[in-house]
Structure formats: structure tokens, C-alpha cells
């Protein structure tokens, strides 16, 4: 009888130790999930801010372009009225506005590219969240079923989540 009780105690202790390891694994994966979620949210916010700046640049570009057309029309009207000096002044102002518009357009295109890159980065964080969540679920299944297989599978899911998040972090 003592041997039977002793075996039961050893089995219970092993099960308790295993449950603690799985619980610790779940806690670590939960921290990784929280970090990935925070990075994803911040990156999505950054993307919105960059897109807003790009939209502002496009609006500024349109304003400069409209002014360039207005000055060109004014130059044609002044030339038709015989005001040669005014026509040259309007023409030079139009050319300056067109040059400014082209610089602004280049900046807006650069911001658009930055927005797309930031969204790709955020997508990596979102995808890594899924793998961390799968890791937590696998640990839960392991606790409920008593099977170590699901616990080991949680390591694979977590590693994939880490790799995806790391890849997103180093995207430019």
C-alpha cells in the first residue's frame, strides 16, 4: 500500500511540476503577445499620421499647381492687354509655383511610400499576434488534456510569432 501511495504522490508532483512549466510558458507567451500588440497599435498609429502628412502635402501640391495655372492665365491676359512687364512678372511667378509644386509632389510621394512600408510593418505585428495567441491556446489545451505534445507545439507557434515580429521590426 505504501508503494502505491508513494507512486501516486510522485505522479501528482510530476503533474504539478508540468502544470507549473506550462503555466510559466503561457505567461511568457502572453508577455510576447502584449508586446506585439502594443507595437502593432503604435505602428498603425504611425501609419495614419504619415498618411495624414502625405494628404496634407498633396493638398499643398494642388494649391501650388492651381496658383501656377492662375499666374499663367494672368500672364496671357496681361500680354493680350499689352502689359509686357506684368506679363513677365506673372509668368515668373507661375514658373516658381510650378517648381514648388514639383518639390511638394516628390515629398508627398515619399510620404506615400513611407505609409505603405509602415503598414507592411504593422501587418507583421498583427500576424505575430495570431501565432502568440495560438501558442497560448496550445498551452491551455496541454493543461486540460495533460498531453505534453500541445505544450511542445506551443513552442513552435511562439517561435514563428517571434520570427514574424522580428522581421517586421527590421523592415524599412
PyMOL CGO cylinders between C-alpha atoms (Angstrom):
from pymol import cmd
from pymol.cgo import CYLINDER

trace = [
    CYLINDER, 0.00, 0.00, 0.00, 2.83, 2.41, 0.81, 0.3, 1, 1, 1, 1, 1, 1,
    CYLINDER, 2.83, 2.41, 0.81, 4.41, 1.86, -2.60, 0.3, 1, 1, 1, 1, 1, 1,
    CYLINDER, 4.41, 1.86, -2.60, 1.07, 2.63, -4.26, 0.3, 1, 1, 1, 1, 1, 1,
    CYLINDER, 1.07, 2.63, -4.26, 0.65, 5.86, -2.28, 0.3, 1, 1, 1, 1, 1, 1,
    CYLINDER, 0.65, 5.86, -2.28, 4.24, 6.84, -2.97, 0.3, 1, 1, 1, 1, 1, 1,
    CYLINDER, 4.24, 6.84, -2.97, 3.73, 6.30, -6.71, 0.3, 1, 1, 1, 1, 1, 1,
    CYLINDER, 3.73, 6.30, -6.71, 0.56, 8.36, -6.57, 0.3, 1, 1, 1, 1, 1, 1,
    CYLINDER, 0.56, 8.36, -6.57, 2.43, 11.19, -4.79, 0.3, 1, 1, 1, 1, 1, 1,
    CYLINDER, 2.43, 11.19, -4.79, 5.27, 11.12, -7.32, 0.3, 1, 1, 1, 1, 1, 1,
    CYLINDER, 5.27, 11.12, -7.32, 2.78, 11.18, -10.21, 0.3, 1, 1, 1, 1, 1, 1,
    CYLINDER, 2.78, 11.18, -10.21, 0.90, 14.10, -8.61, 0.3, 1, 1, 1, 1, 1, 1,
    CYLINDER, 0.90, 14.10, -8.61, 4.15, 16.01, -8.04, 0.3, 1, 1, 1, 1, 1, 1,
    CYLINDER, 4.15, 16.01, -8.04, 5.24, 15.41, -11.64, 0.3, 1, 1, 1, 1, 1, 1,
    CYLINDER, 5.24, 15.41, -11.64, 1.87, 16.58, -12.90, 0.3, 1, 1, 1, 1, 1, 1,
    CYLINDER, 1.87, 16.58, -12.90, 2.06, 19.69, -10.70, 0.3, 1, 1, 1, 1, 1, 1,
    CYLINDER, 2.06, 19.69, -10.70, 5.61, 20.44, -11.91, 0.3, 1, 1, 1, 1, 1, 1,
    CYLINDER, 5.61, 20.44, -11.91, 4.47, 20.02, -15.52, 0.3, 1, 1, 1, 1, 1, 1,
    CYLINDER, 4.47, 20.02, -15.52, 1.48, 22.30, -14.94, 0.3, 1, 1, 1, 1, 1, 1,
    CYLINDER, 1.48, 22.30, -14.94, 3.79, 24.96, -13.49, 0.3, 1, 1, 1, 1, 1, 1,
    CYLINDER, 3.79, 24.96, -13.49, 6.07, 24.77, -16.54, 0.3, 1, 1, 1, 1, 1, 1,
    CYLINDER, 6.07, 24.77, -16.54, 3.12, 25.08, -18.87, 0.3, 1, 1, 1, 1, 1, 1,
    CYLINDER, 3.12, 25.08, -18.87, 1.74, 27.97, -16.84, 0.3, 1, 1, 1, 1, 1, 1,
    CYLINDER, 1.74, 27.97, -16.84, 5.09, 29.74, -16.95, 0.3, 1, 1, 1, 1, 1, 1,
    CYLINDER, 5.09, 29.74, -16.95, 5.23, 29.18, -20.72, 0.3, 1, 1, 1, 1, 1, 1,
    CYLINDER, 5.23, 29.18, -20.72, 1.76, 30.71, -21.05, 0.3, 1, 1, 1, 1, 1, 1,
    CYLINDER, 1.76, 30.71, -21.05, 2.86, 33.75, -19.03, 0.3, 1, 1, 1, 1, 1, 1,
    CYLINDER, 2.86, 33.75, -19.03, 5.93, 34.31, -21.23, 0.3, 1, 1, 1, 1, 1, 1,
    CYLINDER, 5.93, 34.31, -21.23, 3.90, 33.94, -24.43, 0.3, 1, 1, 1, 1, 1, 1,
    CYLINDER, 3.90, 33.94, -24.43, 1.29, 36.33, -23.01, 0.3, 1, 1, 1, 1, 1, 1,
    CYLINDER, 1.29, 36.33, -23.01, 4.02, 38.93, -22.47, 0.3, 1, 1, 1, 1, 1, 1,
    CYLINDER, 4.02, 38.93, -22.47, 5.20, 38.46, -26.06, 0.3, 1, 1, 1, 1, 1, 1,
    CYLINDER, 5.20, 38.46, -26.06, 1.60, 38.85, -27.21, 0.3, 1, 1, 1, 1, 1, 1,
    CYLINDER, 1.60, 38.85, -27.21, 1.23, 42.09, -25.24, 0.3, 1, 1, 1, 1, 1, 1,
    CYLINDER, 1.23, 42.09, -25.24, 4.46, 43.50, -26.69, 0.3, 1, 1, 1, 1, 1, 1,
    CYLINDER, 4.46, 43.50, -26.69, 3.48, 42.53, -30.24, 0.3, 1, 1, 1, 1, 1, 1,
    CYLINDER, 3.48, 42.53, -30.24, 0.02, 44.05, -29.77, 0.3, 1, 1, 1, 1, 1, 1,
    CYLINDER, 0.02, 44.05, -29.77, 1.48, 47.31, -28.46, 0.3, 1, 1, 1, 1, 1, 1,
    CYLINDER, 1.48, 47.31, -28.46, 3.98, 47.51, -31.33, 0.3, 1, 1, 1, 1, 1, 1,
    CYLINDER, 3.98, 47.51, -31.33, 1.21, 46.80, -33.83, 0.3, 1, 1, 1, 1, 1, 1,
    CYLINDER, 1.21, 46.80, -33.83, -1.03, 49.51, -32.42, 0.3, 1, 1, 1, 1, 1, 1,
    CYLINDER, -1.03, 49.51, -32.42, 1.78, 52.07, -32.38, 0.3, 1, 1, 1, 1, 1, 1,
    CYLINDER, 1.78, 52.07, -32.38, 2.80, 51.19, -35.93, 0.3, 1, 1, 1, 1, 1, 1,
    CYLINDER, 2.80, 51.19, -35.93, -0.79, 51.51, -37.18, 0.3, 1, 1, 1, 1, 1, 1,
    CYLINDER, -0.79, 51.51, -37.18, -1.00, 54.92, -35.47, 0.3, 1, 1, 1, 1, 1, 1,
    CYLINDER, -1.00, 54.92, -35.47, 2.29, 55.97, -37.07, 0.3, 1, 1, 1, 1, 1, 1,
    CYLINDER, 2.29, 55.97, -37.07, 0.91, 54.90, -40.44, 0.3, 1, 1, 1, 1, 1, 1,
    CYLINDER, 0.91, 54.90, -40.44, -2.17, 57.07, -40.00, 0.3, 1, 1, 1, 1, 1, 1,
    CYLINDER, -2.17, 57.07, -40.00, -0.01, 60.06, -39.03, 0.3, 1, 1, 1, 1, 1, 1,
    CYLINDER, -0.01, 60.06, -39.03, 2.28, 59.63, -42.04, 0.3, 1, 1, 1, 1, 1, 1,
    CYLINDER, 2.28, 59.63, -42.04, -0.74, 59.23, -44.35, 0.3, 1, 1, 1, 1, 1, 1,
    CYLINDER, -0.74, 59.23, -44.35, -2.19, 62.46, -42.94, 0.3, 1, 1, 1, 1, 1, 1,
    CYLINDER, -2.19, 62.46, -42.94, 1.07, 64.26, -43.68, 0.3, 1, 1, 1, 1, 1, 1,
    CYLINDER, 1.07, 64.26, -43.68, 1.03, 62.83, -47.22, 0.3, 1, 1, 1, 1, 1, 1,
    CYLINDER, 1.03, 62.83, -47.22, -2.56, 64.03, -47.70, 0.3, 1, 1, 1, 1, 1, 1,
    CYLINDER, -2.56, 64.03, -47.70, -1.55, 67.49, -46.49, 0.3, 1, 1, 1, 1, 1, 1,
    CYLINDER, -1.55, 67.49, -46.49, 1.33, 67.52, -48.98, 0.3, 1, 1, 1, 1, 1, 1,
    CYLINDER, 1.33, 67.52, -48.98, -0.99, 66.53, -51.84, 0.3, 1, 1, 1, 1, 1, 1,
    CYLINDER, -0.99, 66.53, -51.84, -3.38, 69.35, -50.89, 0.3, 1, 1, 1, 1, 1, 1,
    CYLINDER, -3.38, 69.35, -50.89, -0.45, 71.78, -50.81, 0.3, 1, 1, 1, 1, 1, 1,
    CYLINDER, -0.45, 71.78, -50.81, 0.69, 70.47, -54.22, 0.3, 1, 1, 1, 1, 1, 1,
    CYLINDER, 0.69, 70.47, -54.22, -2.78, 71.08, -55.66, 0.3, 1, 1, 1, 1, 1, 1,
    CYLINDER, -2.78, 71.08, -55.66, -2.85, 74.61, -54.27, 0.3, 1, 1, 1, 1, 1, 1,
    CYLINDER, -2.85, 74.61, -54.27, 0.57, 75.40, -55.81, 0.3, 1, 1, 1, 1, 1, 1,
    CYLINDER, 0.57, 75.40, -55.81, -0.50, 73.87, -59.11, 0.3, 1, 1, 1, 1, 1, 1,
    CYLINDER, -0.50, 73.87, -59.11, -3.71, 75.94, -59.18, 0.3, 1, 1, 1, 1, 1, 1,
    CYLINDER, -3.71, 75.94, -59.18, -1.71, 79.10, -58.44, 0.3, 1, 1, 1, 1, 1, 1,
    CYLINDER, -1.71, 79.10, -58.44, 0.70, 78.27, -61.26, 0.3, 1, 1, 1, 1, 1, 1,
    CYLINDER, 0.70, 78.27, -61.26, -2.24, 77.97, -63.69, 0.3, 1, 1, 1, 1, 1, 1,
    CYLINDER, -2.24, 77.97, -63.69, -3.72, 81.22, -62.40, 0.3, 1, 1, 1, 1, 1, 1,
    CYLINDER, -3.72, 81.22, -62.40, -0.43, 83.10, -62.89, 0.3, 1, 1, 1, 1, 1, 1,
    CYLINDER, -0.43, 83.10, -62.89, -0.08, 81.64, -66.39, 0.3, 1, 1, 1, 1, 1, 1,
    CYLINDER, -0.08, 81.64, -66.39, -3.60, 82.78, -67.25, 0.3, 1, 1, 1, 1, 1, 1,
    CYLINDER, -3.60, 82.78, -67.25, -2.85, 86.23, -65.76, 0.3, 1, 1, 1, 1, 1, 1,
    CYLINDER, -2.85, 86.23, -65.76, 0.35, 86.39, -67.85, 0.3, 1, 1, 1, 1, 1, 1,
    CYLINDER, 0.35, 86.39, -67.85, -1.62, 85.63, -71.02, 0.3, 1, 1, 1, 1, 1, 1,
    CYLINDER, -1.62, 85.63, -71.02, -4.23, 88.24, -70.14, 0.3, 1, 1, 1, 1, 1, 1,
    CYLINDER, -4.23, 88.24, -70.14, -1.59, 90.89, -69.34, 0.3, 1, 1, 1, 1, 1, 1,
    CYLINDER, -1.59, 90.89, -69.34, 0.19, 90.11, -72.62, 0.3, 1, 1, 1, 1, 1, 1,
    CYLINDER, 0.19, 90.11, -72.62, -3.10, 90.45, -74.51, 0.3, 1, 1, 1, 1, 1, 1,
    CYLINDER, -3.10, 90.45, -74.51, -3.67, 93.82, -72.85, 0.3, 1, 1, 1, 1, 1, 1,
    CYLINDER, -3.67, 93.82, -72.85, -0.16, 94.94, -73.77, 0.3, 1, 1, 1, 1, 1, 1,
    CYLINDER, -0.16, 94.94, -73.77, 1.27, 95.00, -70.23, 0.3, 1, 1, 1, 1, 1, 1,
    CYLINDER, 1.27, 95.00, -70.23, 4.56, 93.33, -71.10, 0.3, 1, 1, 1, 1, 1, 1,
    CYLINDER, 4.56, 93.33, -71.10, 6.17, 93.87, -67.64, 0.3, 1, 1, 1, 1, 1, 1,
    CYLINDER, 6.17, 93.87, -67.64, 3.16, 92.49, -65.78, 0.3, 1, 1, 1, 1, 1, 1,
    CYLINDER, 3.16, 92.49, -65.78, 3.01, 89.51, -68.15, 0.3, 1, 1, 1, 1, 1, 1,
    CYLINDER, 3.01, 89.51, -68.15, 6.67, 88.64, -67.43, 0.3, 1, 1, 1, 1, 1, 1,
    CYLINDER, 6.67, 88.64, -67.43, 6.09, 89.03, -63.68, 0.3, 1, 1, 1, 1, 1, 1,
    CYLINDER, 6.09, 89.03, -63.68, 3.06, 86.71, -63.76, 0.3, 1, 1, 1, 1, 1, 1,
    CYLINDER, 3.06, 86.71, -63.76, 4.96, 84.21, -65.91, 0.3, 1, 1, 1, 1, 1, 1,
    CYLINDER, 4.96, 84.21, -65.91, 7.91, 84.07, -63.48, 0.3, 1, 1, 1, 1, 1, 1,
    CYLINDER, 7.91, 84.07, -63.48, 5.54, 83.68, -60.53, 0.3, 1, 1, 1, 1, 1, 1,
    CYLINDER, 5.54, 83.68, -60.53, 3.80, 80.81, -62.33, 0.3, 1, 1, 1, 1, 1, 1,
    CYLINDER, 3.80, 80.81, -62.33, 7.11, 79.07, -63.01, 0.3, 1, 1, 1, 1, 1, 1,
    CYLINDER, 7.11, 79.07, -63.01, 8.13, 79.45, -59.37, 0.3, 1, 1, 1, 1, 1, 1,
    CYLINDER, 8.13, 79.45, -59.37, 4.79, 77.99, -58.23, 0.3, 1, 1, 1, 1, 1, 1,
    CYLINDER, 4.79, 77.99, -58.23, 5.21, 75.06, -60.65, 0.3, 1, 1, 1, 1, 1, 1,
    CYLINDER, 5.21, 75.06, -60.65, 8.74, 74.39, -59.34, 0.3, 1, 1, 1, 1, 1, 1,
    CYLINDER, 8.74, 74.39, -59.34, 7.48, 74.49, -55.74, 0.3, 1, 1, 1, 1, 1, 1,
    CYLINDER, 7.48, 74.49, -55.74, 4.63, 72.15, -56.70, 0.3, 1, 1, 1, 1, 1, 1,
    CYLINDER, 4.63, 72.15, -56.70, 7.06, 69.58, -58.12, 0.3, 1, 1, 1, 1, 1, 1,
    CYLINDER, 7.06, 69.58, -58.12, 9.16, 69.58, -54.94, 0.3, 1, 1, 1, 1, 1, 1,
    CYLINDER, 9.16, 69.58, -54.94, 5.99, 69.17, -52.86, 0.3, 1, 1, 1, 1, 1, 1,
    CYLINDER, 5.99, 69.17, -52.86, 4.78, 66.34, -55.13, 0.3, 1, 1, 1, 1, 1, 1,
    CYLINDER, 4.78, 66.34, -55.13, 8.09, 64.50, -54.61, 0.3, 1, 1, 1, 1, 1, 1,
    CYLINDER, 8.09, 64.50, -54.61, 7.71, 64.85, -50.83, 0.3, 1, 1, 1, 1, 1, 1,
    CYLINDER, 7.71, 64.85, -50.83, 4.10, 63.60, -50.98, 0.3, 1, 1, 1, 1, 1, 1,
    CYLINDER, 4.10, 63.60, -50.98, 5.18, 60.54, -52.99, 0.3, 1, 1, 1, 1, 1, 1,
    CYLINDER, 5.18, 60.54, -52.99, 7.93, 59.85, -50.46, 0.3, 1, 1, 1, 1, 1, 1,
    CYLINDER, 7.93, 59.85, -50.46, 5.39, 60.02, -47.62, 0.3, 1, 1, 1, 1, 1, 1,
    CYLINDER, 5.39, 60.02, -47.62, 3.05, 57.68, -49.53, 0.3, 1, 1, 1, 1, 1, 1,
    CYLINDER, 3.05, 57.68, -49.53, 5.88, 55.14, -49.81, 0.3, 1, 1, 1, 1, 1, 1,
    CYLINDER, 5.88, 55.14, -49.81, 6.61, 55.53, -46.09, 0.3, 1, 1, 1, 1, 1, 1,
    CYLINDER, 6.61, 55.53, -46.09, 2.93, 54.90, -45.33, 0.3, 1, 1, 1, 1, 1, 1,
    CYLINDER, 2.93, 54.90, -45.33, 2.97, 51.66, -47.31, 0.3, 1, 1, 1, 1, 1, 1,
    CYLINDER, 2.97, 51.66, -47.31, 6.17, 50.50, -45.58, 0.3, 1, 1, 1, 1, 1, 1,
    CYLINDER, 6.17, 50.50, -45.58, 4.70, 51.27, -42.16, 0.3, 1, 1, 1, 1, 1, 1,
    CYLINDER, 4.70, 51.27, -42.16, 1.54, 49.33, -42.99, 0.3, 1, 1, 1, 1, 1, 1,
    CYLINDER, 1.54, 49.33, -42.99, 3.61, 46.31, -44.04, 0.3, 1, 1, 1, 1, 1, 1,
    CYLINDER, 3.61, 46.31, -44.04, 5.45, 46.51, -40.74, 0.3, 1, 1, 1, 1, 1, 1,
    CYLINDER, 5.45, 46.51, -40.74, 2.17, 46.70, -38.80, 0.3, 1, 1, 1, 1, 1, 1,
    CYLINDER, 2.17, 46.70, -38.80, 0.90, 43.68, -40.71, 0.3, 1, 1, 1, 1, 1, 1,
    CYLINDER, 0.90, 43.68, -40.71, 3.83, 41.65, -39.43, 0.3, 1, 1, 1, 1, 1, 1,
    CYLINDER, 3.83, 41.65, -39.43, 2.97, 42.56, -35.84, 0.3, 1, 1, 1, 1, 1, 1,
    CYLINDER, 2.97, 42.56, -35.84, -0.67, 41.63, -36.44, 0.3, 1, 1, 1, 1, 1, 1,
    CYLINDER, -0.67, 41.63, -36.44, 0.35, 38.25, -37.85, 0.3, 1, 1, 1, 1, 1, 1,
    CYLINDER, 0.35, 38.25, -37.85, 2.74, 37.59, -34.96, 0.3, 1, 1, 1, 1, 1, 1,
    CYLINDER, 2.74, 37.59, -34.96, -0.14, 38.23, -32.54, 0.3, 1, 1, 1, 1, 1, 1,
    CYLINDER, -0.14, 38.23, -32.54, -2.04, 35.34, -34.12, 0.3, 1, 1, 1, 1, 1, 1,
    CYLINDER, -2.04, 35.34, -34.12, 0.85, 32.93, -33.57, 0.3, 1, 1, 1, 1, 1, 1,
    CYLINDER, 0.85, 32.93, -33.57, 1.29, 34.05, -29.95, 0.3, 1, 1, 1, 1, 1, 1,
    CYLINDER, 1.29, 34.05, -29.95, -2.42, 33.54, -29.35, 0.3, 1, 1, 1, 1, 1, 1,
    CYLINDER, -2.42, 33.54, -29.35, -2.18, 30.06, -30.88, 0.3, 1, 1, 1, 1, 1, 1,
    CYLINDER, -2.18, 30.06, -30.88, 0.73, 29.34, -28.53, 0.3, 1, 1, 1, 1, 1, 1,
    CYLINDER, 0.73, 29.34, -28.53, -1.38, 30.31, -25.52, 0.3, 1, 1, 1, 1, 1, 1,
    CYLINDER, -1.38, 30.31, -25.52, -4.29, 28.17, -26.71, 0.3, 1, 1, 1, 1, 1, 1,
    CYLINDER, -4.29, 28.17, -26.71, -1.97, 25.19, -27.24, 0.3, 1, 1, 1, 1, 1, 1,
    CYLINDER, -1.97, 25.19, -27.24, -0.67, 25.59, -23.67, 0.3, 1, 1, 1, 1, 1, 1,
    CYLINDER, -0.67, 25.59, -23.67, -4.26, 25.68, -22.39, 0.3, 1, 1, 1, 1, 1, 1,
    CYLINDER, -4.26, 25.68, -22.39, -5.10, 22.51, -24.31, 0.3, 1, 1, 1, 1, 1, 1,
    CYLINDER, -5.10, 22.51, -24.31, -1.99, 20.89, -22.83, 0.3, 1, 1, 1, 1, 1, 1,
    CYLINDER, -1.99, 20.89, -22.83, -3.12, 21.78, -19.31, 0.3, 1, 1, 1, 1, 1, 1,
    CYLINDER, -3.12, 21.78, -19.31, -6.62, 20.47, -19.92, 0.3, 1, 1, 1, 1, 1, 1,
    CYLINDER, -6.62, 20.47, -19.92, -5.62, 17.29, -21.71, 0.3, 1, 1, 1, 1, 1, 1,
    CYLINDER, -5.62, 17.29, -21.71, -2.47, 16.50, -19.79, 0.3, 1, 1, 1, 1, 1, 1,
    CYLINDER, -2.47, 16.50, -19.79, -0.66, 15.96, -23.09, 0.3, 1, 1, 1, 1, 1, 1,
    CYLINDER, -0.66, 15.96, -23.09, 2.84, 17.37, -23.47, 0.3, 1, 1, 1, 1, 1, 1,
    CYLINDER, 2.84, 17.37, -23.47, 2.51, 17.36, -27.26, 0.3, 1, 1, 1, 1, 1, 1,
    CYLINDER, 2.51, 17.36, -27.26, 0.41, 20.52, -27.30, 0.3, 1, 1, 1, 1, 1, 1,
    CYLINDER, 0.41, 20.52, -27.30, 2.89, 22.23, -24.96, 0.3, 1, 1, 1, 1, 1, 1,
    CYLINDER, 2.89, 22.23, -24.96, 5.76, 21.41, -27.35, 0.3, 1, 1, 1, 1, 1, 1,
    CYLINDER, 5.76, 21.41, -27.35, 3.70, 22.63, -30.30, 0.3, 1, 1, 1, 1, 1, 1,
    CYLINDER, 3.70, 22.63, -30.30, 3.21, 25.92, -28.47, 0.3, 1, 1, 1, 1, 1, 1,
    CYLINDER, 3.21, 25.92, -28.47, 6.97, 26.48, -28.70, 0.3, 1, 1, 1, 1, 1, 1,
    CYLINDER, 6.97, 26.48, -28.70, 6.83, 26.17, -32.48, 0.3, 1, 1, 1, 1, 1, 1,
    CYLINDER, 6.83, 26.17, -32.48, 3.95, 28.63, -32.74, 0.3, 1, 1, 1, 1, 1, 1,
    CYLINDER, 3.95, 28.63, -32.74, 5.70, 31.06, -30.40, 0.3, 1, 1, 1, 1, 1, 1,
    CYLINDER, 5.70, 31.06, -30.40, 8.96, 30.82, -32.35, 0.3, 1, 1, 1, 1, 1, 1,
    CYLINDER, 8.96, 30.82, -32.35, 7.11, 31.58, -35.60, 0.3, 1, 1, 1, 1, 1, 1,
    CYLINDER, 7.11, 31.58, -35.60, 5.48, 34.58, -33.90, 0.3, 1, 1, 1, 1, 1, 1,
    CYLINDER, 5.48, 34.58, -33.90, 8.87, 35.85, -32.73, 0.3, 1, 1, 1, 1, 1, 1,
    CYLINDER, 8.87, 35.85, -32.73, 10.37, 35.47, -36.21, 0.3, 1, 1, 1, 1, 1, 1,
    CYLINDER, 10.37, 35.47, -36.21, 7.48, 37.33, -37.87, 0.3, 1, 1, 1, 1, 1, 1,
    CYLINDER, 7.48, 37.33, -37.87, 7.60, 40.15, -35.30, 0.3, 1, 1, 1, 1, 1, 1,
    CYLINDER, 7.60, 40.15, -35.30, 11.38, 40.42, -35.67, 0.3, 1, 1, 1, 1, 1, 1,
    CYLINDER, 11.38, 40.42, -35.67, 11.07, 40.58, -39.45, 0.3, 1, 1, 1, 1, 1, 1,
    CYLINDER, 11.07, 40.58, -39.45, 8.51, 43.37, -39.09, 0.3, 1, 1, 1, 1, 1, 1,
    CYLINDER, 8.51, 43.37, -39.09, 10.80, 45.24, -36.71, 0.3, 1, 1, 1, 1, 1, 1,
    CYLINDER, 10.80, 45.24, -36.71, 13.66, 45.23, -39.20, 0.3, 1, 1, 1, 1, 1, 1,
    CYLINDER, 13.66, 45.23, -39.20, 11.60, 46.21, -42.25, 0.3, 1, 1, 1, 1, 1, 1,
    CYLINDER, 11.60, 46.21, -42.25, 12.48, 49.60, -43.70, 0.3, 1, 1, 1, 1, 1, 1,
]
cmd.load_cgo(trace, "trace")
